[in-house]
């Protein structure tokens, strides 16, 4: 297993750690200025050709001493070990409360010495800003520049160019991803913000690289024409009867119409053959409406806020800003909730987190829970996972799960436990599976008269404050799984004697790691603590993942319990069911991530080519050669499409080359062959381009216009291609049924589609160059208007 | 060297060449615990056994390390697919890693059984040596060596799929090619007469073969496309389709037809009454109309079975239903499943008939004319090779196209 090979690396890291610790005495004696001067010295060495590995011992010792002088905390031995692991491109598994934030200072300092390009990626904007400010003091004192790359609130605008000019940037994964995609929509070199992707340290790396990596990052725009069938489809579907007209699958993840349902709908609509080609659009809307009404649940998958539908992050119940479901699904939800329909948009640019982070020269991470996913880190990112021993031994008591047959029994048991614990004034952290469940528990606690806090992902800053108080006597905090991550829960007076913080999980989450993270909130730094998980056979994870015979089993168990006092289920079989269900959910997520990655490979190849081409165009002064080729092939493509060359030639010229074209002699001569049509068109276009060149005042303006024409043409064509490929990806998975290799077919079709995109690009580029207008503005600048 | 590093195709081809070399070397390592010369003589009695080995990458003329070849791998794969047809939830939801572990275990078991069987056939030729608990140590060692050999070659096949070109199929090519001349001349020990070669005959065979290759390539590409409508996708880009290949069963019926045909002989070799042996020899031989008809029926049956295993109409109909997709004009669910099954039967029938005629016709003609029977085996091998190579060519095409993107020039087709 991975450990045995990492053993050698661990020995090396321990040696380096020892060397760093040995320097402590000497560095304590250095004056402030001497310490700061080290930075200059290191920078010189790096410039002369040394690598960061050469100076790691001294640099870490410097940062360690600086941490003490600025923050009052000197990193412990295990924190230095973690830092060394991180610097050499590993994932350091450090349990919660071990001080990961402080550990990060050492590798960040070292890797920031070479200039801009060192990033610390964290889970949310609040943490990025908080750490950039507090921890950033150390880097600044030592002579580096540091800033947060993302605004604290959603409305805060951040100047990207300034941000990415800093040595060290604290930012979120979505922010850096979006900035990358937007950079590649830029019009000129000056507009680009990002520079090198040299080093990334990812905090909560399992959440960023694995959990959120399931959904690729997509920029949407380019609205499509709206359809008006959504409302009527929704009305019709709402009138249908479950099990008669439609069925829902056991795992509640899909639903479909029955034969009767289709008949009933046909009667209602007064048509026959709903499934025929003729009515496919109507049927499409009906399918969307059915899924919206049966599979998507309010307050679990989405919320309605401000007359708009917002998607919820299933992990932590947060509202996902700006994310919409594709292909009309979002509009179907809006119809269901009777809010105004928003525009349907297309994907304009996309990248998976896997491919985004693979672009870094060096990648590393830290988290409390990585070993269970070690193989996936290795396979996808080539990141080994190494455990860091805790500073003080862990004395938390983890109880085995308490399982009930129904949700109701479980909830009652949870409330009883809360009442019992609260009576002793012992603090509790209660984790729920969704926003609506949080609200349910909150209402129940109110009824019992127990004062409590609810963290429902509204504001990360407020959450951090609430979470920090969660260890005080009498505190009861209800939260969804990701809420308040990154903030330590310190125990208040007298709590340790009571056994520390009690963590109650009200259901098992989608994978083991999230459960472990919850447990890890208690018992930090050798504090006493306790954790216990509840589960029921009605839980979402069981229903979605357990085998078919579960239904019967549940019913029989409930029947057996009728009339008796409710007790937890003790059988091993039940325990195994719950564990299996979680394992299955984990495996599904993993294969979802892997297949998402395979398909992005094709898109990545094309994306890299397009982005590289864009960069070249932006940097080149003389575009004559490229323009020549583009014009050539555009004309070839166009003439090939003509069915009646002589007639269509005029049409084409007037619409694409020159609105006012008037040269009858050229056009009236009938062409005998394709070649001569091509020649004619070539001549016309050439003349036109020369005319325009002369009309412009300067070479500079002409180059600017041409560059912009090409870029705009490419961007529009590429946007369509991205959208096409997104759709194709889902479509292609059906084809593997024919024994042709699915991935190869996708690549073939993607390539064909790319060819078509090229042709569109050439044609638009020519059109842009011939027809775009330069409109002088009142402030002296010139705006370009495209046809 | 950098050229090799950068050229994906070249890398893959070189890797496959390496794999093939290793495989050929392994085939030459004879088992040290057997008297080779005598074993070879012994094995000649089981000549019907040879063909199974040839189509699955092994060889049974001489007991070597890699004698068992890839048969356990392929059988394991088929068994797993057949089990999938049963549509049991526990199996459907098996994660990939567990699935592959199960497959490996199946391979191990099958390989062990085959090793036992081969060593049993040549038990008299095992070199005498120490005994443990009543069993000859050499016997045990022989079995273990054979099992190790087959697991090794299965691993090679996996490596070839991942880093080389052509995957599993390509590794069967050497043994297919080398077996063909022998089979042509001697038949498979199932009662077909040997062939006498004249230059005229060779010329005719060559021409027929070439024509045959072309027809096979053409039929291999033929498919019926069922149009799938996808409500969840709102692009009027390219319609989606579900292809049902004419050769839905691939060439697998031919790979396993002989092995199924020889099952009676095989069981009989373990010691049965004289009259049973006679019965088997009479009706399960290719020198009379009963045997030939039986053989053709087997090919037809295997064809239908494999077609269903490859397409899995039940699974497809289920997944279409769940994702909201449908075939225009057919209610999702049972109705769609029946339609797909119907299409599979009709379309694959053509393919199966082609397979049956290709190997059946020469046999039937061979009952009346000389020098025709063994052509059946030649055609079988050709079909197998064509289907394998078709796959490899597809793979190469995809690899080539992925390396040649250029925004300023159209791509040469």
Interface residues (C-beta under 8 A of the other chain):
Chain A: X224 X249 X253 X254 X256 X257 X258 X259 X262 X273 X275 X276 X277 X280 X283 X284 X285 X286 X287 X288 X290 X291 X326 X327 X328 X329 X344 X545 X547 X548 X583 X584 X587 X590 X591 X602 X605 X606 X609 X610 X613 X626 X629 X630 X633 X714 X723 X724 X727 X728 X730 X731 X734 X735 X737 X738 X739 X740 X741 X744 X747 X748 X749 X751 X753 X754 X755 X758 X759 X761
Chain B: X89 X90 X93 X95 X96 X97 X223 X228 X229 X230 X231 X232 X233 X234 X235 X237 X238 X240 X241 X242 X243 X244 X245 X248 X250 X310 X311 X312 X316 X319 X320 X321 X322 X323 X324 X325 X326 X328 X329 X330 X331 X332 X333 X335 X394 X395 X397 X398 X401 X402 X405 X406 X407 X408 X409 X410 X411
